[in-house]
Structure formats: C-alpha cells, structure tokens
Amino acid sequence: MKRTAIDLADGRELIYFDERDDAVRDQPDRRDLPPPPPASQLRYDPLTDEWVAVAVHRQTRTFLPPANECPLDPSVGDRLTEIPAPDYDVVVFENRFPSLSGRVADEPGEITPFTPVRPGLGRCEVVCFTSDHNASFASLPPSRVRTVLDALADRTEVLGELPGVEQVFCFENRGVEIGVTLHHPHGQIYAYPFVTPRTRALLAAARRHAERTGGNLYADVLAAERASGDRVVTENEHWTAFVPAAARWPFEVHVAPRRVVPDIPALSDSERDAFGPLYLDLLRRFDGLFDMPMPYISAWHQAPVRVDRELGHLHLQLFSIRRATDKLKYLAGSESGMGVFINDISPERAAELLRAA
C-alpha cells in the first residue's frame, strides 16, 4: 500500500491510500475555499458526568446533494470535489465540517459554576472506501476491505499520538434512515479528547470482571458465545460474528477477533486478511434479510489511547434500526429518556434469520 499526503486548498490534510506503488498523486486542489471553522465548544454536563460538543458550524454542512454534485467523487474536468485526483482507491481527509478539530479559539472557562467549557480539541476525518459513487461497502472486494483496514490502522496510530486525544473511533453510517448526509460510500473517524461514555461503561464492567476473576471480560463472553453457538452467525479461523445475548437493536452483530487485541493496529496480517471475507458475507446477509439495502451503523470499539488498554478487546458492532420490511426501531421514551432498550426481536431469532439470509 502506498501512502501519499497532500494539503487541500484550505489547509486541511488529505491522504491517498493506493493499492499500486506506482500511483502518482500530484494533482493540486484548484478550489477557492474559505478557512476551516474553529474547533467546537465542549460543555460539561455535571448531571451525567459527560461532555457535549456544541458545533454550530455543522448546521450548514452539505446535505444529500444530487449525485452529480457529490463532494466525495473524484475531481473530473471543471467539476472539483474534496478529492483532487480523477480516480482513487481509498482516501482519508479532514472533515470540512468537523465536530472536533485542532483549530482552537479562545473559549470562556465556564457557563455556570457547574458547567465548565473547553475547546473541542481533536480531529474528525472522512474515509472514502471507493471512487465509485454507486457502490456500497458490501460490494467491495476483500482486497479493498484490507486496504480500508490498513488505512484505519494508520489513522488510529497517527491520531492517537496527537496531543490531548484519548480515544479513536472509526465508524460507518449507511442509509438515510440512519441520518447520512452523503450517499457516497464512506466512513468517519473521530479522535476524542476524552474517553467516551459508552467506552467508560464497558471498561468499568471489564475492570470489575478482571478484579473478580483475573480474566478479560469480552474474551470470556466471546468464548461463552462460541461454546453455545446459538447466536453465532458465522466465523472463520480468526474472527467470530455473533448476536449478543442481550442485544439492544433488532439486528445487532459483534465481529470480534479470537485473539485479545486492543485496537486495529494490533491486528496481524493474517487477521486483517481474514476479516474482509467474513465481514462482506455478514453485510450481504443484512441486505438479504428484507431484500433491500439495510441501514446500519458499523462501529469499531477500540481501547483508549492511554488508559485501561489491558481491559479492552477490539470488536466491531454492526447494528440496524430496521426491524421489518416496513418498520424501524425508534428510540422513544424508554430508550431516549431512560437509556433502557426494549428489543422487539429475540437475539436467538435474529441470529437464526441472519444465518438463513
């Protein structure tokens, strides 16, 4: 894989990840762009012990443009996009409308004595999986999945070394039902200046388990699921895809390496090669459930950059809000108000349907 970094017209970084070593990436960004916005504002919620990002500039971000105006397509002729090249394999670039960035402006120290404020320091990046606007991740060949995985490993390492970054989160949103604003197949990477609430909860449970048993909680759960087999959808020598016994979403699958590793960079070559065929098979099963493209969120759970890395276990959480051909799972009163999920489909039934899809 060849890695080439350039600067866009407004100073943001773009990186080509090419599958050919002879790729030439010397096309300049010919657009006239305004400077990127300053970092968002982080406000502390004392009632939940969580940070909330206030990023008002994102209100004006590009929203579902027509196909011939997609900013993630390659630049061709006078049609100039975020990617200056006329074609590409995988591209990563700084988001033009970031929730977090290193462009910090002065901020007040507090809203009230209970609500301190700090800059939204970090970084948000866009990952384009292919130059083909009409493709999907499920339509990629395994070789391209490997390139994407290598790009995510690269970015996880680089972003984890930035001052103030505590956690790197790689994810893909697919489908207007999920809330995507661009149809071109792409993912995102967030480099947070704190450990996220979800990860803190996972780590707290893992810490209690380690103190009680000396084991790694996720590894022990994975072993129990493999021994049971009731909720295993598919597996190979290095990876297992299973529906969690207490799944929150109608269709939710965890894809985990059998070996305990903290993050994507720690995966071996053989583990990276084995991921693509299994994951592509899983995505096609999702699409086959209702014979239509399945809206989903694909979220990599990685250990924090600096703390509790021994408690983590890398895994991908793939889930959809679709529960039937004509029905979605809405996060209504119990889920949104109290954080208590109510699932309409049993995990065992979901696993059975996915195995049959």
C-alpha positions in Angstrom: 0.0 0.0 0.0 1.3 3.4 -1.0 0.5 6.4 1.3 0.6 9.9 -0.1 -0.4 13.0 1.9 -1.3 16.4 0.4 -2.8 19.7 1.6 -6.2 20.8 0.3 -6.8 24.4 -0.7 -7.9 25.5 2.8 -5.0 23.7 4.5 -6.8 20.5 5.5 -4.8 17.3 5.1 -5.8 14.6 2.6 -4.2 11.1 2.4 -4.3 8.7 -0.5 -4.0 5.0 0.3 -3.2 3.3 -3.0 -3.1 -0.4 -3.8 -0.5 0.3 -6.5 3.0 1.5 -5.7 3.3 3.4 -8.9 0.3 5.7 -8.3 1.1 9.4 -8.8 -0.8 11.9 -6.7 0.4 15.3 -7.7 -3.0 16.9 -8.7 -3.5 20.2 -6.8 -6.7 21.3 -5.2 -7.9 24.1 -7.6 -10.8 25.3 -5.5 -11.1 28.7 -3.7 -12.1 27.7 -0.2 -12.7 29.7 3.0 -10.6 28.8 6.0 -11.8 25.8 8.1 -14.0 26.7 11.1 -12.6 26.8 14.6 -13.0 23.9 17.0 -16.4 23.3 18.5 -17.1 24.1 22.2 -17.2 21.2 24.7 -19.7 21.8 27.6 -19.6 19.6 30.7 -22.9 18.1 31.9 -22.5 17.7 35.7 -25.7 15.7 36.0 -24.3 12.9 33.8 -20.6 13.4 34.0 -20.4 13.7 30.2 -19.1 16.2 27.7 -21.4 17.6 25.0 -20.0 19.2 21.8 -21.6 22.3 20.5 -20.6 22.7 16.8 -22.9 25.4 15.3 -21.0 25.4 12.0 -22.2 21.9 11.2 -25.7 23.3 10.7 -24.6 24.4 7.2 -22.9 21.2 6.2 -23.7 19.6 2.8 -26.9 17.7 2.9 -27.9 14.9 0.4 -26.8 16.7 -2.7 -27.7 15.2 -6.2 -25.3 12.6 -7.5 -23.7 14.9 -9.9 -22.7 17.3 -7.1 -21.3 14.7 -4.6 -18.2 16.1 -2.9 -16.7 12.7 -2.4 -16.5 11.8 -6.1 -13.1 12.3 -7.8 -12.5 15.6 -9.5 -13.0 15.4 -13.3 -12.5 18.4 -15.5 -14.1 21.5 -14.0 -16.1 19.5 -11.5 -13.9 20.0 -8.4 -14.5 18.0 -5.3 -12.8 17.2 -2.0 -10.6 14.7 -3.8 -8.4 16.4 -6.4 -7.4 13.2 -8.3 -9.5 11.8 -11.2 -9.7 8.4 -9.5 -8.6 6.8 -6.2 -8.7 3.6 -4.1 -9.1 4.8 -0.5 -8.9 8.4 0.6 -8.9 9.9 4.1 -9.2 13.7 4.7 -10.0 16.1 7.4 -13.8 16.8 7.6 -14.7 20.2 6.3 -17.4 20.5 9.0 -15.7 18.8 12.0 -17.2 18.2 15.4 -13.7 18.3 16.8 -10.5 19.8 15.4 -7.1 21.2 16.3 -8.1 24.8 15.3 -8.7 26.1 18.8 -10.0 29.5 19.5 -10.3 31.1 22.9 -13.3 30.0 24.9 -14.8 31.1 28.2 -13.9 28.9 31.2 -17.5 28.1 32.3 -21.2 28.7 31.6 -22.1 28.3 35.2 -20.0 27.2 38.2 -21.3 23.7 37.4 -20.7 23.8 33.6 -17.1 24.3 32.6 -16.3 24.8 29.0 -13.3 23.8 26.9 -12.4 23.8 23.2 -13.4 20.8 21.1 -9.8 19.7 20.6 -9.4 16.6 18.5 -9.9 15.6 14.8 -12.7 14.4 12.5 -11.8 12.6 9.3 -13.8 11.2 6.3 -12.8 7.8 4.9 -13.8 7.2 1.2 -13.9 3.5 0.6 -14.0 3.7 -3.2 -14.3 6.3 -6.0 -17.5 4.5 -7.3 -20.4 6.7 -6.1 -22.9 3.9 -6.7 -21.0 1.2 -4.8 -21.5 0.1 -1.2 -19.1 -1.5 1.3 -20.8 -4.8 0.7 -19.9 -4.6 -3.0 -16.1 -4.1 -2.3 -13.7 -6.9 -3.0 -11.8 -8.4 0.0 -8.6 -6.7 -1.2 -10.2 -3.3 -0.8 -11.5 -4.2 2.6 -7.9 -4.9 3.6 -6.8 -1.5 2.2 -9.6 0.2 4.3 -8.5 -1.7 7.4 -4.9 -0.7 6.8 -5.9 2.9 6.4 -7.9 2.7 9.7 -4.9 1.2 11.4 -2.7 4.1 10.1 -5.1 6.7 11.2 -5.7 5.1 14.6 -1.9 5.3 15.3 -1.4 8.8 13.9 -4.4 10.3 15.6 -3.7 8.6 18.9 -0.4 10.4 19.0 -2.0 13.9 18.8 -1.8 16.0 22.0 -5.0 15.6 24.0 -6.5 12.7 22.1 -7.8 9.9 24.4 -9.8 7.7 22.1 -10.1 7.0 18.3 -13.4 5.9 17.0 -13.8 4.5 13.4 -17.4 4.0 12.1 -19.7 3.9 9.0 -23.2 5.2 8.8 -25.3 3.8 6.0 -28.8 4.8 4.8 -31.0 7.9 5.1 -32.8 6.1 7.9 -29.6 6.3 10.0 -29.1 10.0 9.1 -26.4 10.1 6.4 -25.9 13.4 4.6 -23.9 11.9 1.7 -24.7 8.8 -0.3 -21.2 8.1 -1.5 -19.8 5.0 0.4 -17.7 6.4 3.2 -17.0 6.2 6.9 -15.6 8.6 9.5 -13.0 8.7 12.3 -13.4 10.8 15.5 -10.4 11.5 17.7 -11.9 12.4 21.0 -10.2 14.5 23.8 -11.9 12.2 26.4 -12.9 8.6 26.8 -16.5 8.3 25.6 -19.4 7.4 27.9 -20.0 4.1 26.2 -16.4 3.0 26.5 -16.2 4.1 30.1 -19.2 1.8 30.9 -17.5 -1.1 29.0 -14.3 -0.5 30.8 -15.9 -0.3 34.2 -17.6 -3.7 33.7 -14.3 -5.2 32.4 -12.4 -3.8 35.4 -14.9 -5.4 37.9 -14.6 -8.7 36.0 -10.8 -8.6 36.0 -10.7 -7.9 39.7 -13.1 -10.8 40.4 -11.7 -13.4 38.0 -8.5 -12.2 36.6 -9.9 -12.6 33.0 -10.7 -10.4 30.1 -14.5 -9.8 30.2 -15.0 -9.6 26.4 -12.8 -12.6 25.7 -14.7 -14.6 28.3 -18.1 -13.5 26.8 -16.8 -14.4 23.3 -15.7 -17.8 24.5 -19.1 -18.5 26.0 -20.9 -17.4 22.8 -18.7 -19.7 20.7 -19.3 -22.6 23.1 -23.1 -22.1 23.0 -23.3 -21.5 19.3 -26.9 -20.4 19.4 -26.2 -16.8 18.4 -23.1 -17.3 16.2 -23.9 -16.1 12.7 -20.6 -17.0 11.0 -16.9 -17.5 11.9 -13.5 -18.3 10.4 -10.1 -19.1 11.8 -9.6 -15.6 13.2 -13.0 -14.0 13.6 -16.4 -14.7 15.1 -19.6 -12.9 14.3 -22.4 -13.3 16.9 -25.6 -11.7 18.1 -25.1 -10.6 21.7 -27.3 -12.4 24.2 -28.6 -9.0 25.4 -28.7 -7.3 22.0 -30.3 -3.8 22.1 -31.1 -3.5 18.4 -33.4 -5.6 16.3 -30.4 -6.8 14.3 -27.1 -6.4 16.0 -23.9 -8.4 15.5 -20.5 -8.2 17.1 -17.5 -9.2 14.9 -14.5 -10.0 17.1 -11.0 -11.4 16.7 -10.4 -14.6 18.7 -7.1 -13.2 19.9 -7.3 -10.4 22.5 -6.0 -7.2 20.9 -6.7 -3.6 22.0 -7.1 -1.9 18.6 -6.9 -2.2 14.8 -3.2 -1.5 14.5 -2.6 -4.6 16.7 -4.2 -7.0 14.2 -1.8 -9.3 12.4 -1.6 -9.6 8.6 -3.5 -12.9 8.7 -6.2 -11.4 10.9 -6.6 -8.4 8.6 -6.8 -10.7 5.6 -9.4 -12.9 7.2 -11.7 -10.0 8.3 -12.8 -8.9 4.8 -14.4 -12.2 3.5 -16.3 -12.7 6.8 -17.5 -9.1 7.1 -18.6 -8.9 3.5 -20.6 -12.0 3.9 -22.2 -10.5 7.0 -23.2 -7.3 5.2 -24.7 -9.2 2.4 -26.8 -11.2 4.9 -28.0 -7.9 6.4 -29.1 -6.8 2.9 -30.7 -10.2 2.3 -32.9 -10.1 5.3 -35.6 -7.9 3.7 -34.3 -8.0 0.1 -33.3 -4.3 0.3 -30.3 -2.2 1.3 -30.1 -2.4 5.1 -29.5 0.9 7.0 -26.8 0.3 9.6 -24.1 1.7 11.9 -20.8 -0.1 11.8 -18.7 0.9 14.9 -15.2 -0.2 15.9 -14.7 -0.4 19.6 -11.0 0.2 20.3 -9.2 0.6 23.6 -8.5 4.1 24.8 -5.1 5.6 23.7 -3.5 5.9 27.1 -5.5 4.2 29.9 -7.0 0.8 30.6 -5.7 -0.8 27.3 -5.3 -4.1 29.0 -9.0 -4.2 29.7 -10.1 -3.7 26.1 -10.9 -6.2 23.4 -11.2 -4.9 19.8 -14.6 -5.6 18.2 -16.9 -4.3 15.5 -20.5 -3.6 16.4 -22.8 -3.8 13.4 -26.4 -2.9 14.0 -29.6 -1.7 12.2 -32.7 0.2 13.3 -34.8 -1.8 10.7 -36.9 -4.5 12.4 -39.2 -5.4 9.5 -39.6 -4.6 5.8 -41.8 -1.6 6.6 -40.8 -0.9 10.3 -38.0 0.9 12.0 -36.9 0.8 15.6 -37.3 4.3 17.0 -35.5 5.3 20.2 -38.6 6.6 22.0 -39.4 7.2 25.7 -37.7 4.3 27.4 -34.6 4.3 25.2 -34.1 8.1 24.8 -35.4 9.2 28.2 -34.1 6.4 30.4 -31.5 4.6 28.3 -33.4 1.3 28.7 -33.6 -0.6 25.4 -36.6 -2.7 24.5 -35.9 -5.1 21.7 -38.7 -6.5 19.5 -36.8 -9.4 18.2 -35.1 -12.0 20.3 -31.3 -12.3 19.8 -31.7 -16.0 19.0 -34.3 -15.3 16.3 -32.1 -12.6 14.8 -29.2 -14.9 14.6 -31.3 -17.6 13.0 -32.6 -15.1 10.4 -29.1 -13.9 9.6 -27.8 -17.5 9.2 -30.6 -18.2 6.8 -30.3 -14.9 4.8 
